[in-house]
Amino acid sequence: MTDHAVIDCGFAVAHPWLCDAMGHLSTRHYLGMFDDASYQVFATLGYDPVAAAAEGWGWADVRHEIDYRHEVRPGAVLRITGRISALGRSSIAARFALIDRAGDRLCAELEARTVCFDLRARRARPVPPAIAARVGQLFGLAPPA
């Protein structure tokens, strides 16, 4: 994750109750940690969920791809970083990294595509200009022409 700015967007602990029968972080909890981090990134972009809901729009995840790089054992103290990697007319692509703070070891990466969504019409809508502008400021990306 070096081509654009990267922000810290989450911290977590791999508690024993988040781990599976093999003694490592369960798949379901990787996605939960990444999902929580995505809310932090969108808040950094200026997304206000209360205001957006009142205006009838939000976000819909349409794609996730996770690469598991290193086992996460119970007790691991984790940091999640994220960046916006692409900005479309109605979608945002993001990349996240889950890092074990002991040794700064990359444990997993998520590539996600999220669509700006009209909650009433149930279809994609343009990314709000203020959010697109913030993506540009933080990550150096411009919306398509």
C-alpha positions, 0 to 999 in steps of 0.5 A: 500500500504505497502508491497513495496516502494510507491512513490508520482506520482501525485497531483490534485485538484477536481475542480468543473468542474471535478465533476458530478451532484451528487456533487463529482468527476466524474468517468471519472476523477478518471481514468484520474488522475490515468493515469497521475500518471502512466506516472510519475511512468513509467518516474521514471522507466526510460521510455522515450516516445520519445526514445521508440516511435523512437524504436517502442515500448510503453505501453498498458493498459490491465486491470484496477480495481478501488475501490472507498473508499470515496467521493471526493468533489469539492475543495479537494486537492489530492495526488496520490501514486503508486508502482509496485506490480508485474513484468512479462516478458512483463507486469507490475502490479501497484497499485495507491492510490488517497488520500485527503490531508485533513485528509490523507483519502484514496478515491480510489485505482486502480490496473492496468496491463500494457503490454510492447507493440511492436508498429509495430508488435502490440503485447507484447514484453519483458520489457526492461532490464533497466526498469526491473532493476529499478523496482528491485531497487525501489520496490524489484521485480525481473522478472520471471525466 
